């Protein structure tokens, strides 16, 4: 079982500088996939300054617990995928003042370039680099291309 620790950050800027996997429904609504996992951090943004990392999982936005069963949406055409509730989605889209509670895997090596916890070591150079883990097959997902070392 994974060992996690809790992190709390307080945002104040209108744009936080982070992204999570989202989809657009048939009726053109934007919905965020559960679990709400951070997939990208914008360099110099508020999230980076607060120490948010790729792979962190959002558990609460202000007082909305995004992991509670009652706060998850089932969209009939999405198969078994679940999405966070509209109240939490509204907070994400609005930005501005918000307290976000996150969980992060403990004792995981993070890539110094992107913060990903999905890392591999290049033994002959002794450097950690993020392994490509996202693809374009799902709308809204991040496409990660590792930097040349």
C-alpha positions, 0 to 999 in steps of 0.5 A: 500500500502506498504511503501518503502524506498530506499537504495544504496550500492556500492560493490567492491568484486568479491563475494557480498554474496547474493542470489536471486531466479533464474531458468535455462531455457531449453537452459541452461541459468541462469535467475533471477526472477522479481522482483529481491528480495534478498532471502539469505545473506551470513554471513560475506559477503560484502552484510551483511557488507553493510546492505543488508537484506533478502526481499530487492528488487533490482531496479537498478544495476549500470545504468540498471533499472531492474524494467523498462518494457523494461528491462524485459524478457518474456520467452515463456515456463515460463508462466506468470513469468518475468525475469530481462534483460540479461545486469542486469543478467551479472552484477549479475554473474560478481560481482565486482564493482557495485552500487546497488539500493534497496528498503526495506519495512519501519517499518517492524520487521526483524528477527535478525537471518536472516534478513527476514521481514516475521516474527511471534512473539512467545508470551510466549518468546517475540522473533521474528523468521522468518516464513518458506516461501520458498520451494524446488518446484521451482528450485533455491529457498532458503529452509529456516529452522528456528533455534530452540530457 
